[in-house]
Amino acid sequence: MNPRRSKMHIFVDILRLIHRKNNKAKPTHILYGANLSHVRLKKYLGTLLEMSFVEETQERGHTYFVITPKGYEFLKEFRRIEEMSEAFGIPL
């Protein structure tokens, strides 16, 4: 059985998904790509908005989320932590 993802891993999954979508993803794409329920998606996107890691934009009547410079900085630092974790054989 797989352990549950931590909040930080869910944040990273959401940010990486937005990044893969050329830094512009609809909530539905995030919902399916990050494997979250609608309630959990709203909770995590709300937190990412509060922390200024993402911004909500409107384009032609659709809502999109984009990563802010602060969000990219978080991803960069998380990658460093992952690399260090792997180098020392310590699971995150």
N, C-alpha and C positions, 0 to 999 in steps of 0.2 A: 504494500500500500504506500502511495506517495504521501509525503508530509504536505500539509497545507502551505500555501505561499504566504510569506510575511507581507505586511503592508508595503514595506520598501520594495519587495519584488513585484508586487502588483503595480506600484507607481512606475517602476522601471519598465515593466511590460507595456503599460499604456504609453509611456514616452517613446519607447522603441517602436511601437506600432505606428504612432503618429509620424515619427521620423521616416519610417519605411514608406509611408504614403506621401512622400515629398513634403513633409511638415504641414500637412493639411488633411485632417481626417474627420469624417462625420461620426457622430456618436454611435450610430448603428455599426459602423465598421470597427470602432473601438470595442463595442459590446461583444461582438463575435470574436474578434481577433485576440482580445485579452481574456476571453472565456469568463465573462461576468454576467450576473443578473442585472436587470435594469436598475433595481434599487441600489445594488453595490456600485454600479457604474456611476450613478448620480452622486453617491457618497464620495467616491475616489476622485471624480472630476471636480467636485466642489472643493475638496481639499487641495488638489493641484492648482486650482484657480486661486484659492486663498493664499497659497504659498508663492504665487506668481511664477509657477513652473510652466503653465499653459495660459493661453488667452482664448477667449471665445470670439469668433468672428461670424458675420453674416455675409453670405454671397448668393445672390439670385434666389433669395428666399430659403436658403439652406443654412444650417448651423454647422460650423467647422471649429475644430480645436487645433491650435498651432503651438509649438514649443517656443518659449521665450529664451533669451540668452541665459537667464538663471536656470531654466530647465536643462539647457544643453550643458551647462557647467555641472549640474547635478549628475547627468549621465556620464560625463567625462570622469568625474571623481568616483562614481560607482564602478566604472570599468577598471580604474586603478585598484580599487578594493578587491574586485573579482580576480584580477591578475595576481595580486599579493596572496590572496586566499588560495588560489591554485598552486602558486609557487611553494607554499608551505604545507599544502595538503590539508588545509582547514576548510571544511564545508561552510558555506554561508547559510 
